[in-house]
């Protein structure tokens, strides 16, 4: 089976899309996203799908960024693919608000993609993440000590990742066979960024010992994802029975919480934090343990501050997890 048939059948099997869906392809101009755009364009030609491209210019790399945008636009015009270019102004945002450059770029990008999808009635937003990206994500979570080692999901709400089960070399072969142009971002070689360091240095080193490391790590992520489905149901049932929504967050009874196992406690806290902030970015295992700690001590009016404008406090036998909306940065993307 050839590459595009394999990816298409996997997408239909896992209900990543349906016939005649409008797919919004996030296209940076790199080999992965150009391969993804070419893949959906082939199926558009076969009248199975409708395609639109979005290129997000982060305006970080000056004329190089402008050239990427023009290259993607030229390809789309040549292939009769509607395209929208969004200028994000990442550096301006960082100057005004501060924060991590990578996360600002990611969050602004996802916000722009979802806005375009909503405006044009797109059924899905397709992202070009592949098997290697999955391995990088798992290793990044492990090194951060986040307490959650799941990778990316093939489908996450409106977001889909059709290439998540294929190797980058397969994408390159597909792109070259179809003579698709692509342009690599020079910043991908900058190992000051953790993900680039994992991609360019750590993974190649691991592969000298274990050549199938990417597949192994990704397979482990799949196992974690399936087990997570069990935990989601279990923890959701507990929260349905015990949690109360407040104006700024969620509270739970401390005595009932203390009866849980440590694994259950950690997951309860992570789910609550994810629910009130729509993300676990910036939340590490140490933060979760700190919340458990004040619940175990159960001292009235005790309080701790967490990253991302979140606080936890004990009041009248209940544990409150609250979001300080005055400090909150309102944009937030999925885990990745």
KASUL-V602928 format. One line per field, one symbol per residue. burial: I if it has 9 or more other C-alpha atoms within 8 Angstrom, else O. A space follows every 10 residues. Layout:
burial: ???
This chain:
burial: OOOOOIIOOI IIOOOIIOOO IIIIIIIIII IIIIIIIIII IOIIOOOIII IIIIIIIIIO OOOOIIOIIO IIIOOIIOOO IIIOIIOIII IOIIOOOOOO IOOIIIIIII IIIIOOIOOO OIIIIIIIII IIIIIIIIII IIOOIIOOII IOOIIOOOII IIIIOIIIOI IIOIIOOOOI OOOOOOOOOI IOOOIIIIII IIIIOIIOOO OOIIIOIIOO IIOIIOOOOO OOOOIOOOIO OIIOOOOOII IIIIOOIIOO OOOIIIIIII IIIIOIOOII OOIIIOIIII IIOIIOOIOO OIIIOIOIII IIIIIOIIII IIIIOOOIOO OIIOOO
